[in-house]
């Protein structure tokens, strides 16, 4: 029995050790959290895969301009060699010689050339035909391939910019969640301070009750108040823990790993004067850069379809060895065969399909121009809204900070008056509740200001 218990204990220790080894501890600043997301976020990974896919597509386009070389080998068996029926070209020659020589037939008459010799049937070919060779195709000019080669850099930039747009959205969300969690430390500190205040007040009230200067009801009220604050702290901790799980999922970190935030954010950090640098350019926005590249690619499409009206020129060649025999095998004589050809394909009429493609591509360019103009208006509106929201968030933060400081002053003065017998426990309890409300409003204002600041930086293209 003791041995079994030892075995179970050993197995438990091994399991615990493996679990601890599987978990990792990460201490990350806000920038490090963003960098971690760049490497591990599934959305960013998939966006980078799109970039790699575009690179492979470009290689296919490039391959169209390279020589296409193929080798071939084969053997054919003809059980019945095809019979060809041909005009009789042998007999006229024979009869012509006989007539010229004056040869007579068995009756002594001079042989004459008949007027109709008929047809003969002949087999051309052998039962077995072996061949081995190599062929080369080289495109010399094709307008569409030529434009495709020119557009390779633009397509890669387009794919990379799409990845950057995705990354920027992830980065903004990481900053928001990170700094909200960093600010939540203040929330816990405030709650801890409130618990300490009420606990001290409860201790003082109990002493006063023991000396006959307070009622039992006052103790009960403070105990309820203390329990409420402790419950609020548990809820806040649970919300913070869920926030950490959300941040881990956002940056692609295993949920079982430990995450420690090393950056903090305070009142002055939130107010850091970004509004003084509110100047912006449309080209600072990743979305605008992406839309411009889309317009460039549509312009390449117009040129591609226009050049499809030009002739295409290609070079073809092959070199083969051929063996023909009525017996199976590879021995015997192999005869060489080669070919070099220049092919020019001149489009003459395609039912106006090319013109339709060109016009459609031009319409896509115009659509891109319209989208760019619309995006400018959208960016202007987003920046204006972001400035307004940020300014309002800062004003609210200032107001809530003043309210919290005022509520704390009122509480301290009320408690001092209570110690001098000039205020009741009810007055202190009310002051404590007012302080808790003011503190909660300040925390909410802090969260709103963090979001507003990040939205402003993103709207102006300055989010790093």
ChimeraX attribute file (.defattr): number of C-alpha atoms within 10 A of each C-alpha:
attribute: neighborCount
match mode: 1-to-1
recipient: residues
	/A:1	6
	/A:2	7
	/A:3	8
	/A:4	9
	/A:5	10
	/A:6	11
	/A:7	12
	/A:8	12
	/A:9	12
	/A:10	12
	/A:11	12
	/A:12	12
	/A:13	12
	/A:14	12
	/A:15	12
	/A:16	12
	/A:17	11
	/A:18	11
	/A:19	12
	/A:20	12
	/A:21	9
	/A:22	11
	/A:23	13
	/A:24	13
	/A:25	10
	/A:26	15
	/A:27	12
	/A:28	17
	/A:29	15
	/A:30	20
	/A:31	15
	/A:32	14
	/A:33	23
	/A:34	25
	/A:35	15
	/A:36	16
	/A:37	25
	/A:38	20
	/A:39	12
	/A:40	17
	/A:41	21
	/A:42	15
	/A:43	18
	/A:44	23
	/A:45	16
	/A:46	13
	/A:47	21
	/A:48	20
	/A:49	14
	/A:50	17
	/A:51	21
	/A:52	15
	/A:53	14
	/A:54	19
	/A:55	17
	/A:56	12
	/A:57	15
	/A:58	18
	/A:59	13
	/A:60	11
	/A:61	18
	/A:62	16
	/A:63	13
	/A:64	16
	/A:65	16
	/A:66	12
	/A:67	14
	/A:68	13
	/A:69	12
	/A:70	11
	/A:71	12
	/A:72	10
	/A:73	12
	/A:74	10
	/A:75	15
	/A:76	13
	/A:77	15
	/A:78	12
	/A:79	9
	/A:80	9
	/A:81	14
	/A:82	13
	/A:83	11
	/A:84	10
	/A:85	11
	/A:86	11
	/A:87	12
	/A:88	14
	/A:89	12
	/A:90	11
	/A:91	16
	/A:92	15
	/A:93	11
	/A:94	11
	/A:95	16
	/A:96	15
	/A:97	12
	/A:98	17
	/A:99	14
	/A:100	10
	/A:101	11
	/A:102	13
	/A:103	15
	/A:104	13
	/A:105	11
	/A:106	8
	/A:107	6
	/A:108	8
	/A:109	10
	/A:110	14
	/A:111	17
	/A:112	15
	/A:113	16
	/A:114	10
	/A:115	7
	/A:116	10
	/A:117	13
	/A:118	10
	/A:119	13
	/A:120	13
	/A:121	11
	/A:122	12
	/A:123	11
	/A:124	10
	/A:125	14
	/A:126	18
	/A:127	17
	/A:128	19
	/A:129	20
	/A:130	18
	/A:131	19
	/A:132	16
	/A:133	17
	/A:134	15
	/A:135	17
	/A:136	15
	/A:137	18
	/A:138	17
	/A:139	17
	/A:140	15
	/A:141	16
	/A:142	21
	/A:143	19
	/A:144	20
	/A:145	19
	/A:146	17
	/A:147	18
	/A:148	20
	/A:149	17
	/A:150	13
	/A:151	19
	/A:152	19
	/A:153	12
	/A:154	15
	/A:155	21
	/A:156	20
	/A:157	17
	/A:158	22
	/A:159	21
	/A:160	19
	/A:161	21
	/A:162	21
	/A:163	22
	/A:164	18
	/A:165	19
	/A:166	18
	/A:167	22
	/A:168	22
	/A:169	12
	/A:170	20
	/A:171	24
	/A:172	19
	/A:173	18
	/A:174	22
	/A:175	20
	/A:176	22
	/A:177	20
	/A:178	26
	/A:179	21
	/A:180	23
	/A:181	22
	/A:182	20
	/A:183	20
	/A:184	23
	/A:185	15
	/A:186	16
	/A:187	20
	/A:188	17
	/A:189	12
	/A:190	17
	/A:191	21
	/A:192	15
	/A:193	12
	/A:194	20
	/A:195	19
	/A:196	13
	/A:197	14
	/A:198	21
	/A:199	16
	/A:200	12
	/A:201	19
	/A:202	21
	/A:203	14
	/A:204	15
	/A:205	20
	/A:206	18
	/A:207	13
	/A:208	14
	/A:209	16
	/A:210	12
	/A:211	9
	/A:212	10
	/A:213	11
	/A:214	17
	/A:215	14
	/A:216	12
	/A:217	11
	/A:218	18
	/A:219	20
	/A:220	12
	/A:221	15
	/A:222	21
	/A:223	15
	/A:224	12
	/A:225	19
	/A:226	20
	/A:227	14
	/A:228	13
	/A:229	19
	/A:230	16
	/A:231	12
	/A:232	14
	/A:233	19
	/A:234	14
	/A:235	12
	/A:236	16
	/A:237	16
	/A:238	12
	/A:239	14
	/A:240	18
	/A:241	13
	/A:242	12
	/A:243	17
	/A:244	20
	/A:245	18
	/A:246	17
	/A:247	23
	/A:248	22
	/A:249	16
	/A:250	21
	/A:251	24
	/A:252	18
	/A:253	21
	/A:254	15
	/A:255	14
	/A:256	14
	/A:257	14
	/A:258	15
	/A:259	19
	/A:260	12
	/A:261	17
	/A:262	12
	/A:263	14
	/A:264	17
	/A:265	18
	/A:266	13
	/A:267	15
	/A:268	8
	/A:269	10
	/A:270	22
	/A:271	18
	/A:272	10
	/A:273	10
	/A:274	14
	/A:275	14
	/A:276	7
	/A:277	9
	/A:278	15
	/A:279	8
	/A:280	15
	/A:281	12
	/A:282	18
	/A:283	14
	/A:284	15
	/A:285	19
	/A:286	20
	/A:287	21
	/A:288	21
	/A:289	18
	/A:290	22
	/A:291	19
	/A:292	18
	/A:293	20
	/A:294	21
	/A:295	19
	/A:296	17
	/A:297	19
	/A:298	20
	/A:299	18
	/A:300	20
	/A:301	23
	/A:302	20
	/A:303	18
	/A:304	22
	/A:305	21
	/A:306	18
	/A:307	19
	/A:308	17
	/A:309	18
	/A:310	16
	/A:311	14
	/A:312	18
	/A:313	16
	/A:314	15
	/A:315	16
	/A:316	16
	/A:317	15
	/A:318	17
	/A:319	15
	/A:320	18
	/A:321	16
	/A:322	17
	/A:323	19
	/A:324	21
	/A:325	17
	/A:326	12
	/A:327	12
	/A:328	14
	/A:329	13
	/A:330	15
	/A:331	9
	/A:332	9
	/A:333	11
	/A:334	15
	/A:335	11
	/A:336	13
	/A:337	12
	/A:338	12
	/A:339	10
	/A:340	12
	/A:341	11
	/A:342	12
	/A:343	12
	/A:344	13
	/A:345	11
	/A:346	11
	/A:347	11
	/A:348	9
	/A:349	9
	/A:350	9
	/A:351	8
	/A:352	8
	/A:353	10
	/A:354	16
	/A:355	15
	/A:356	12
	/A:357	16
	/A:358	19
	/A:359	15
	/A:360	15
	/A:361	21
	/A:362	17
	/A:363	14
	/A:364	19
	/A:365	21
	/A:366	15
	/A:367	14
	/A:368	21
	/A:369	16
	/A:370	12
	/A:371	16
	/A:372	21
	/A:373	13
	/A:374	12
	/A:375	16
	/A:376	16
	/A:377	13
	/A:378	13
	/A:379	21
	/A:380	17
	/A:381	13
	/A:382	17
	/A:383	22
	/A:384	16
	/A:385	16
	/A:386	22
	/A:387	22
	/A:388	14
	/A:389	19
	/A:390	25
	/A:391	17
	/A:392	15
	/A:393	23
	/A:394	22
	/A:395	14
	/A:396	19
	/A:397	24
	/A:398	17
	/A:399	15
	/A:400	21
	/A:401	20
	/A:402	14
	/A:403	19
	/A:404	21
	/A:405	15
	/A:406	15
	/A:407	21
	/A:408	19
	/A:409	14
	/A:410	17
	/A:411	21
	/A:412	15
	/A:413	15
	/A:414	22
	/A:415	22
	/A:416	14
	/A:417	15
	/A:418	16
	/A:419	12
	/A:420	9
	/A:421	10
	/A:422	11
	/A:423	15
	/A:424	15
	/A:425	21
	/A:426	13
	/A:427	16
	/A:428	23
	/A:429	20
	/A:430	13
	/A:431	21
	/A:432	23
	/A:433	17
	/A:434	19
	/A:435	22
	/A:436	19
	/A:437	15
	/A:438	21
	/A:439	24
	/A:440	17
	/A:441	19
	/A:442	22
	/A:443	21
	/A:444	18
	/A:445	21
	/A:446	27
	/A:447	21
	/A:448	20
	/A:449	25
	/A:450	27
	/A:451	23
	/A:452	24
	/A:453	25
	/A:454	20
	/A:455	23
	/A:456	25
	/A:457	19
	/A:458	22
	/A:459	25
	/A:460	24
	/A:461	20
	/A:462	15
	/A:463	17
	/A:464	10
